[in-house]
């Protein structure tokens, strides 16, 4: 698996999961439970992971989605 994004923004993670899933790319969010355990202080970022063969397509879709998103943290 390859990391395609690391962020503390749960809304961005959710949005990009939706974008990638709609494109047929399976997404796994790592460190979700760790960030919850730390008390939602936003100290530990979550990582968006995809299969190795989906990395290039996922990065392209993420770049396009972030360029179209009006507010991005």
C-alpha positions as CSV (number, residue, x, y, z in Angstrom):
1,X,0.0,0.0,0.0
2,X,1.1,3.5,-0.7
3,X,0.3,6.7,1.2
4,X,-1.3,9.3,-1.0
5,X,-2.3,11.9,1.7
6,X,-1.6,12.7,5.3
7,X,-3.8,15.2,7.1
8,X,-5.5,16.2,10.4
9,X,-8.7,17.3,8.4
10,X,-11.4,14.6,8.9
11,X,-13.7,16.4,6.3
12,X,-10.9,16.3,3.7
13,X,-10.3,12.6,4.4
14,X,-14.0,11.8,4.0
15,X,-14.3,13.9,0.8
16,X,-11.3,12.3,-0.8
17,X,-12.4,8.8,0.2
18,X,-15.6,9.5,-1.6
19,X,-13.8,10.8,-4.7
20,X,-11.5,7.8,-4.8
21,X,-14.2,5.2,-4.1
22,X,-16.3,6.7,-6.9
23,X,-13.4,6.2,-9.3
24,X,-13.2,2.6,-8.2
25,X,-10.1,3.0,-6.1
26,X,-10.1,1.2,-2.8
27,X,-9.0,3.4,0.1
28,X,-7.8,2.6,3.6
29,X,-7.5,5.2,6.3
30,X,-4.6,4.5,8.7
31,X,-4.2,6.0,12.2
32,X,-7.9,6.6,12.5
33,X,-8.2,5.0,15.9
34,X,-4.9,6.4,17.1
35,X,-6.0,9.9,16.3
36,X,-9.3,9.3,18.2
37,X,-7.4,7.9,21.2
38,X,-5.2,11.0,21.4
39,X,-8.4,13.0,22.2
40,X,-9.1,14.6,18.8
41,X,-6.5,17.3,19.5
42,X,-5.4,17.0,15.9
43,X,-1.9,16.2,16.8
44,X,-1.7,12.8,14.9
45,X,-2.6,13.0,11.2
46,X,-4.5,10.3,9.4
47,X,-3.1,8.7,6.3
48,X,-5.0,7.8,3.2
49,X,-3.6,4.6,1.7
50,X,-4.2,2.9,-1.7
51,X,-3.0,-0.2,-3.5
52,X,0.4,0.3,-5.2
53,X,-1.1,0.0,-8.6
54,X,-3.6,2.8,-7.9
55,X,-1.1,5.3,-6.5
56,X,-0.7,7.4,-9.7
57,X,-4.4,7.6,-10.5
58,X,-5.2,8.4,-6.8
59,X,-2.7,11.2,-6.6
60,X,-4.1,12.7,-9.9
61,X,-7.7,12.5,-8.6
62,X,-6.7,14.0,-5.2
63,X,-4.9,16.9,-6.9
64,X,-7.9,17.6,-9.1
65,X,-10.3,17.4,-6.2
66,X,-8.3,19.6,-4.0
67,X,-8.0,22.2,-6.8
68,X,-11.8,22.3,-7.1
69,X,-12.4,22.4,-3.3
70,X,-13.1,26.0,-2.2
71,X,-11.5,25.6,1.3
72,X,-8.6,23.3,1.9
73,X,-6.7,22.9,5.1
